[in-house]
Amino acid sequence: MINKTSFIINILVVGLFLAGNLCFAEETEKNFEGNKCLSLRNQDVNDILVKFNVRESNILRITESPIKGLCEIVFDNKGRIGVVYIGTDKKYLISGPIWETATMFNKTQELLRIIKDNKRVDTTKISLNNAIILGNDTAAKKVIIFTDPDCPFSGQLHKTIKNIAIKRKDIAFYIKFFPLSIHKDAYWKAKSIVCNKSLQMLEDNFYKKAISKTECKTEEIDNTIRLAQSIGVSVTPTLILHDGRVVEGALPEVDLINLIDRSK
């Protein structure tokens, strides 16, 4: 018997997709022409996904995959992008990447990279009122970071952004807390830091120094968790650049600066 929970994790690839991308629509139209995947309806695909407990999905694209007779399905499930492959007879569903054997090129990963590179989050909908600021709050370029106090990669990124903030007065980082359930102490640590509005507490924590547990009335952490889920953020660290582009992981300093400077 298939473990449906594991299946969902395997087919859902984190990313952001905002409807109405014209380049994507043009590509879809071109690929639809003359292939049998046109006979697949959104409802057909949703009915199949529901069998695997993937509900409330918005089908973004149905087109022929690089393998003839196999349809490529791109869907949005509560902010997460998924890619699966379904036969035109609707008897079989395949999850996982398609590799081009001649070049050993991962076609599925490239598709997701293109989608992610072209999508944006509306940063005006992200409240920065209770964010912890690293850098000059009047900086022209604002980068939002979803972090977890107990995520080692978040700690690694924090050292990088601290160096950037020292060198670049035109860049500021707004830190919002997205404690992951796998880290049992992350929630209370995040809440304590927010209650004290203390960048120093966060840095002490990342440097493995004990921080005190503080209680206060705040919904900031819970609101941030809901916000992250609504826009498809599920890993830490996740950065949202000032143009709405989403970047995951602890990037090297040079790479991150280049991305920020290229953002418009």
Buried (B, 14 or more C-beta within 10 A) or exposed (E): EEEEEEBBEEBBBBBBBEEEBEEBEEBBEEBBEEBEBBEBEBEBBBEBBEEBEBEEBEBBBBBBBBEEEBBBBBBBBBBBBBBBBBBBEBEEBEBEBBBEEEEEEBBBBEBBEEBBEBBBBEBEEBEBEBBBBBBEEEBEBBBBBBBBBBBEBBBBBBEBBBEBBEEBEEBBBBBBBBBBEEBEEBBBBBBBBBBBEBBEBBBBBBEEEEBEEBEEEEEBBEEBBEBBBEBBBBBBBBBBBBBBBBBBEBBEBEEBBEBBEEBE
